[in-house]
Amino acid sequence: MLDEINQHKAEVDAELGRQSLGETWGKQAVRLLQLPGFGVVLSMTVLSAIGDITRFESAKKLVGYAGLGAGVHDSGKEHIEKRITKSGRKELRWALVEAAWRAIRISPYWKEQYEKFLRRMRKPNLAIVAIARKLLVAVWQVMTKEETDIHASEEDLAYKMLVLAWDLGEDERMGLTYKQFAKYALMKLGIETDITRFVRKDVPRRIASRDEVLARLDELSLNC
């Protein structure tokens, strides 16, 4: 039974990988995948819950839709932030909280933000929800304005796309090597960088050059 479940999970993961790079979701999924804490499954969960991002005229509207907006008691003499409303999409809240826990482990910026909230709130769960809320604002920003992650360097993004390539099968990479796909994903984000070598976790890393990827795309009759 476990073997069958694992096989089914692998098939689902592969299908999500294909959808995350397909015509319908590809552009938006890659923008989410650049954010710390977001993998293929979480990105596709968020996209399926949000749908058309233009439905939300502001990040505040999206936060409210997710149920991550905090209730407030304001008597004129005191202003007290209460627990989140939990009145929105449950799977969207789950995905953002999962991403938040991952983000504070891998991103110095988000770790610093978490520690600030923790000092003030003194409860890890409340602090991580605050991070989830800020991450959702970042989601709205990168999807609506088609921006890159302002807290990530070019090397950070290159490594994130390389990690994504490692997680994908050959079919999902469309015949590209890991190094070629990492550069291809950066090009999909609109990042024009000549970076091909960098160091991450004290290990030299490499991604393909733009010219190499363009030549390979032409050979495979694919578009960027």
C-alpha positions as CSV (number, residue, x, y, z in Angstrom):
1,M,0.0,0.0,0.0
2,L,2.8,2.4,0.9
3,D,4.5,1.6,-2.5
4,E,1.2,2.4,-4.3
5,I,0.8,5.7,-2.3
6,N,4.4,6.7,-3.0
7,Q,3.9,6.0,-6.7
8,H,0.7,8.0,-6.8
9,K,2.4,10.9,-4.9
10,A,5.2,10.9,-7.5
11,E,2.7,11.1,-10.3
12,V,0.9,14.0,-8.6
13,D,4.2,15.8,-8.0
14,A,5.1,15.3,-11.7
15,E,1.8,16.6,-12.9
16,L,2.1,19.7,-10.6
17,G,5.6,20.2,-12.0
18,R,4.2,20.2,-15.5
19,Q,1.4,22.6,-14.7
20,S,3.7,24.9,-12.9
21,L,5.7,25.4,-16.1
22,G,2.7,25.2,-18.5
23,E,1.1,28.0,-20.5
24,T,-1.7,28.6,-18.0
25,W,0.2,28.8,-14.7
26,G,3.9,29.0,-15.8
27,K,4.6,32.7,-15.6
28,Q,2.9,33.2,-12.3
29,A,4.3,30.0,-10.8
30,V,7.8,30.9,-11.6
31,R,7.3,34.3,-9.9
32,L,6.1,32.5,-6.7
33,L,8.9,30.0,-6.8
34,Q,11.4,32.7,-6.5
35,L,10.1,33.6,-3.0
36,P,11.8,31.8,0.0
37,G,9.8,28.9,1.3
38,F,7.8,28.3,-1.9
39,G,8.2,25.0,-3.7
40,V,6.1,23.6,-6.5
41,V,3.3,22.2,-4.3
42,L,2.9,25.3,-2.2
43,S,3.0,27.6,-5.2
44,M,0.4,25.6,-7.1
45,T,-1.8,25.5,-3.9
46,V,-1.6,29.3,-3.6
47,L,-2.3,29.8,-7.3
48,S,-5.3,27.5,-7.3
49,A,-6.7,29.3,-4.2
50,I,-6.1,32.8,-5.6
51,G,-7.1,32.3,-9.2
52,D,-6.9,35.6,-11.1
53,I,-4.8,37.9,-9.0
54,T,-6.5,41.0,-10.6
55,R,-9.6,40.2,-8.6
56,F,-7.7,41.7,-5.6
57,E,-7.2,45.4,-6.0
58,S,-4.8,45.6,-3.1
59,A,-2.6,43.3,-0.9
60,K,-5.0,44.0,2.0
61,K,-7.9,42.5,0.0
62,L,-5.9,39.3,-0.6
63,V,-4.9,39.1,3.0
64,G,-8.5,39.4,4.0
65,Y,-9.5,36.7,1.5
66,A,-7.0,34.3,3.0
67,G,-8.3,35.0,6.6
68,L,-4.9,36.2,7.6
69,G,-6.0,39.7,8.6
70,A,-5.9,40.3,12.3
71,G,-9.0,41.5,14.2
72,V,-8.5,44.7,16.1
73,H,-10.0,46.0,19.3
74,D,-9.8,49.8,19.4
75,S,-11.5,51.6,22.3
76,G,-9.8,54.9,21.8
77,K,-7.6,54.3,24.8
78,E,-6.0,51.1,23.7
79,H,-5.2,49.3,20.4
80,I,-5.0,45.6,20.7
81,E,-4.2,43.2,17.8
82,K,-6.2,40.0,18.2
83,R,-6.0,36.6,16.5
84,I,-6.5,36.3,12.8
85,T,-10.0,36.2,11.5
86,K,-9.7,32.7,9.8
87,S,-12.7,33.6,7.7
88,G,-11.1,33.0,4.3
89,R,-9.5,30.1,2.3
90,K,-8.2,27.5,4.7
91,E,-5.7,25.9,2.2
92,L,-4.3,29.4,1.4
93,R,-3.6,30.1,5.1
94,W,-2.0,26.6,5.4
95,A,0.2,27.2,2.4
96,L,1.4,30.6,3.6
97,V,2.1,29.3,7.2
98,E,4.1,26.4,5.7
99,A,6.0,28.8,3.5
100,A,6.7,31.1,6.4
101,W,8.3,28.4,8.5
102,R,10.5,27.5,5.6
103,A,11.4,31.1,4.8
104,I,12.7,31.9,8.3
105,R,15.0,28.9,8.1
106,I,16.6,29.8,4.8
107,S,16.3,33.6,4.4
108,P,18.3,36.0,6.7
109,Y,15.7,38.8,6.0
110,W,12.7,36.7,7.0
111,K,14.5,35.2,10.0
112,E,15.2,38.8,11.2
113,Q,11.5,39.8,10.7
114,Y,10.4,36.7,12.6
115,E,12.6,37.4,15.5
116,K,11.3,41.0,15.7
117,F,7.7,39.7,15.8
118,L,8.7,37.1,18.4
119,R,10.2,39.6,20.7
120,R,7.0,41.6,20.6
121,M,4.4,38.8,20.6
122,R,6.4,36.3,22.6
123,K,4.5,33.4,21.0
124,P,6.1,31.5,18.0
125,N,2.7,30.7,16.4
126,L,1.6,34.3,16.5
127,A,4.9,35.5,15.1
128,I,4.8,33.0,12.2
129,V,1.3,34.0,11.3
130,A,2.6,37.6,11.0
131,I,5.3,36.4,8.7
132,A,2.7,34.5,6.6
133,R,0.8,37.7,6.3
134,K,3.8,39.6,5.1
135,L,4.7,36.8,2.7
136,L,1.2,37.0,1.2
137,V,1.7,40.7,0.6
138,A,4.9,39.8,-1.2
139,V,2.9,37.3,-3.3
140,W,0.5,40.0,-4.3
141,Q,3.4,42.3,-5.2
142,V,5.3,39.9,-7.4
143,M,2.2,38.6,-9.1
144,T,0.5,41.9,-9.7
145,K,3.5,44.1,-10.5
146,E,5.5,41.2,-12.1
147,E,8.5,42.0,-9.9
148,T,11.3,39.9,-8.6
149,D,11.9,39.3,-4.9
150,I,13.5,42.6,-3.6
151,H,15.1,40.7,-0.7
152,A,16.9,38.2,-2.9
153,S,20.2,38.8,-4.7
154,E,20.9,37.5,-8.3
155,E,22.8,34.6,-6.7
156,D,19.9,33.8,-4.3
157,L,17.5,33.6,-7.3
158,A,20.0,31.6,-9.4
159,Y,20.3,29.1,-6.6
160,K,16.6,28.9,-6.0
161,M,16.0,28.1,-9.7
162,L,18.8,25.5,-9.6
163,V,17.1,23.8,-6.6
164,L,13.8,23.9,-8.6
165,A,15.5,22.2,-11.5
166,W,16.8,19.4,-9.2
167,D,13.2,18.8,-8.0
168,L,11.9,18.4,-11.6
169,G,12.0,15.4,-13.8
170,E,13.5,15.5,-17.3
171,D,10.0,15.8,-18.9
172,E,9.2,18.8,-16.7
173,R,12.5,20.4,-17.6
174,M,11.5,20.0,-21.3
175,G,14.8,18.3,-22.2
176,L,17.0,21.0,-20.6
177,T,19.8,20.1,-18.2
178,Y,19.6,21.3,-14.6
179,K,22.0,24.1,-15.3
180,Q,20.1,25.1,-18.5
181,F,16.8,25.0,-16.8
182,A,17.9,27.2,-13.9
183,K,19.0,29.9,-16.5
184,Y,15.8,29.4,-18.4
185,A,13.7,30.0,-15.3
186,L,15.7,33.2,-14.6
187,M,15.0,34.3,-18.1
188,K,11.2,33.6,-17.6
189,L,11.4,36.0,-14.6
190,G,12.9,38.6,-16.9
191,I,16.2,38.7,-15.0
192,E,18.9,39.7,-17.4
193,T,22.1,38.6,-15.7
194,D,25.4,37.2,-16.9
195,I,25.8,35.2,-13.8
196,T,26.9,31.6,-14.5
197,R,29.0,30.8,-11.4
198,F,28.4,31.4,-7.7
199,V,29.1,29.9,-4.3
200,R,26.3,28.6,-2.1
201,K,26.8,26.7,1.2
202,D,30.5,26.9,0.5
203,V,30.1,24.9,-2.7
204,P,30.8,26.3,-6.2
205,R,27.6,26.2,-8.3
206,R,27.1,26.8,-12.0
207,I,24.2,27.5,-14.3
208,A,24.2,27.8,-18.1
209,S,24.8,30.9,-20.0
210,R,22.0,32.8,-21.8
211,D,23.5,32.0,-25.2
212,E,23.6,28.2,-24.4
213,V,20.0,28.2,-23.3
214,L,18.8,30.1,-26.3
215,A,20.6,27.7,-28.6
216,R,19.1,24.8,-26.8
217,L,15.6,26.3,-26.9
218,D,16.0,26.8,-30.7
219,E,17.1,23.2,-31.0
220,L,14.1,21.9,-29.1
221,S,11.7,24.4,-30.9
222,L,10.7,26.0,-27.5
223,N,10.0,29.6,-26.6
224,C,11.3,31.5,-23.6
